[in-house]
């Protein structure tokens, strides 16, 4: 028996979404630390340098692993055509990224400054504003696959103090691509969706005050990438 046979005929409908995410970085380094802005700085005599870094040193960083987070949001969908919907899904995403370096990490805000930290944690809370085009196939009984494409703007509302070891800008633009599957149940439609958000702009800010500057200036460019598995209830 087919469920919700007139569901797709509605011009506008709403719902909510729950999801699991993972935050990632797109990272580009300077060949040596002296090739970037750090090479033009005078060392701060008030900061000790346990690593004794010079302009010829090569500093690299990467994520130690992807840390699961979660997302919540609202679904609003406008029917454009039998095969196309315009979707706006504002929401919030919570997650963490852990940077590891090829040198010991000395964060002046850490309780382990004398020994060095294993990784540097960057926690983020994003306000998400994605606008997407949904291309859907013909319905097969109570199932319908679809594709997504569009863009989004994210604002990081978590604390970004001037003293952070690696500082990030609050706003970021993303290109969004996804694939999903609609299931028409008795009382609602459940959509299972996987989406990749690829950062477009450089979100790296100047390193924090009172910190060793080469941790932030090791990067030429940082972009914010997000992977999300979502469940939409409409």
C-alpha positions in Angstrom: 0.0 0.0 0.0 1.4 3.4 -1.0 1.5 6.0 1.9 1.1 9.7 1.7 0.1 9.6 -2.0 -0.6 13.4 -2.1 2.5 14.5 -0.1 4.6 15.6 -3.1 1.7 17.7 -4.5 1.9 20.2 -1.6 3.5 23.5 -2.6 5.2 24.0 0.8 5.9 21.8 3.7 8.1 21.8 6.9 9.8 19.4 9.3 12.8 18.9 11.5 16.2 17.2 11.1 18.6 15.4 13.4 22.1 14.4 12.3 25.6 13.2 13.0 28.5 15.2 11.7 32.3 15.3 11.5 34.3 18.5 11.1 37.4 18.5 9.0 40.0 21.0 7.7 41.4 21.6 4.2 45.0 22.5 5.0 47.7 24.2 3.0 51.2 24.8 4.6 54.0 27.1 3.8 57.1 25.2 2.6 59.1 26.5 5.6 57.9 28.6 8.5 60.0 31.5 7.3 58.2 31.6 3.9 55.0 32.9 5.6 54.3 35.9 7.8 56.3 34.4 10.7 59.5 35.1 8.9 58.8 38.8 9.2 58.1 38.8 12.9 60.5 39.7 15.7 60.5 37.0 18.5 58.6 38.0 21.6 61.2 38.2 24.5 58.4 37.5 27.0 57.6 34.1 25.5 60.0 31.2 26.0 60.4 29.0 22.9 60.8 25.3 24.0 61.0 24.2 20.4 63.7 26.7 19.3 62.1 27.2 15.9 64.0 29.0 13.1 62.8 30.3 9.8 64.2 27.2 8.0 62.1 24.7 10.0 59.2 22.8 8.4 56.1 22.7 10.5 53.2 20.5 9.5 49.8 19.9 11.2 46.8 17.6 10.4 43.7 16.2 12.1 44.5 13.3 14.4 41.0 11.8 13.6 37.5 12.8 12.8 35.5 13.4 16.0 31.7 12.8 15.9 29.4 15.7 16.6 25.7 16.3 16.1 23.3 18.6 14.2 19.7 19.8 14.6 17.7 21.9 12.3 14.4 22.9 10.7 13.3 21.8 7.2 11.4 24.1 4.8 10.8 22.8 1.3 9.3 24.6 -1.7 8.0 22.5 -4.6 9.4 24.0 -7.9 8.6 21.1 -10.3 7.8 17.4 -10.2 11.5 16.7 -10.0 12.9 19.8 -8.2 12.5 21.3 -4.7 14.1 24.3 -3.2 15.1 23.6 0.4 16.2 25.8 3.2 17.5 24.0 6.3 18.6 26.4 9.1 20.1 24.7 12.1 23.0 24.3 14.5 26.0 22.0 14.4 28.2 21.1 17.3 31.7 19.5 16.8 35.4 19.4 17.4 38.6 19.3 15.5 41.9 18.0 16.9 45.1 19.3 15.4 48.4 17.4 15.8 51.7 18.9 14.8 55.1 17.4 13.9 56.5 19.4 16.9 55.3 19.4 20.6 52.3 21.7 21.2 52.8 24.4 23.9 49.5 26.2 24.5 49.8 28.9 27.1 46.1 28.2 28.1 46.8 24.6 28.9 47.6 23.0 32.2 50.3 20.9 30.5 52.4 23.7 29.1 55.6 22.3 30.7 55.2 18.8 29.0 53.4 19.8 25.8 49.9 18.8 24.7 49.2 15.7 22.5 46.8 17.7 20.3 45.2 21.1 20.0 41.4 21.0 20.3 39.2 23.5 18.4 35.5 23.2 19.4 32.9 24.9 17.3 29.2 25.6 17.4 27.9 26.6 14.0 24.7 28.4 12.9 24.0 26.8 9.5 22.2 28.5 6.6 22.1 26.0 3.7 20.1 26.7 0.5 19.8 23.6 -1.7 18.2 22.3 -4.9 16.8 18.8 -4.5 16.6 16.7 -7.7 14.4 13.7 -7.1 13.5 10.6 -9.2 10.1 9.2 -9.8 8.5 7.5 -6.8 9.0 3.7 -6.5 6.1 2.6 -4.3 7.1 4.2 -0.9 10.7 5.0 -1.9 12.4 7.8 -3.8 16.2 8.5 -4.2 17.4 12.1 -4.7 20.5 14.3 -5.2 21.3 17.7 -3.6 23.5 20.6 -4.6 23.7 24.2 -3.4 25.6 26.4 -1.0 25.6 27.5 2.7 26.9 30.1 5.1 28.0 29.1 8.6 28.8 31.3 11.6 30.8 30.0 14.5 29.2 31.3 17.6 31.5 29.5 20.0 34.2 31.4 22.0 37.0 32.6 19.9 39.3 34.5 22.2 42.3 36.6 21.2 44.5 34.2 23.2 43.7 31.0 21.1 46.7 29.1 19.8 45.0 28.8 16.3 42.3 31.4 15.7 39.6 31.0 13.1 37.3 33.5 11.5 33.6 33.2 12.4 32.1 33.1 9.0 32.6 30.5 6.2 31.1 29.8 2.8 30.5 26.2 1.6 29.6 24.3 -1.5 27.2 21.5 -0.7 26.7 18.1 -2.4 24.6 15.3 -1.2 22.6 12.1 -1.9 19.6 10.8 -0.1 16.6 8.5 0.1 13.0 9.4 0.8 10.8 6.8 2.6 7.1 7.5 2.8 5.8 6.1 6.0 2.2 6.0 7.3 2.2 9.5 9.0 5.4 11.2 7.8 8.2 11.1 5.3 11.7 10.0 6.5 14.7 11.1 4.5 18.1 9.6 5.1 20.8 11.9 3.6 24.6 12.1 3.4 26.0 15.5 2.6 29.5 16.9 2.1 30.1 20.7 2.7 33.4 21.9 1.2 34.7 25.2 2.5 35.4 27.9 -0.1 37.1 30.8 1.9 40.2 30.9 4.1 39.1 30.9 7.7 42.5 31.3 9.2 42.9 34.4 11.5 46.0 35.9 13.0 47.5 33.8 15.9 46.4 34.6 19.4 48.1 37.0 21.7 50.4 35.5 24.3 51.0 32.4 22.2 54.0 31.1 20.2 53.1 32.5 16.7 54.5 29.7 14.5 51.6 27.3 15.3 49.1 29.6 13.5 51.6 31.0 10.9 52.5 27.5 9.7 49.3 27.5 7.6 49.0 29.2 4.3 45.3 28.4 4.1 42.6 26.7 6.2 39.1 25.8 4.9 36.3 24.2 6.9 34.8 21.0 5.6 31.8 19.2 7.2 30.5 15.7 6.6 26.9 15.1 7.8 24.5 12.1 8.0 21.0 13.5 8.5 17.6 12.2 9.2 14.8 14.5 8.0 11.2 14.1 9.4 8.6 15.9 7.3 
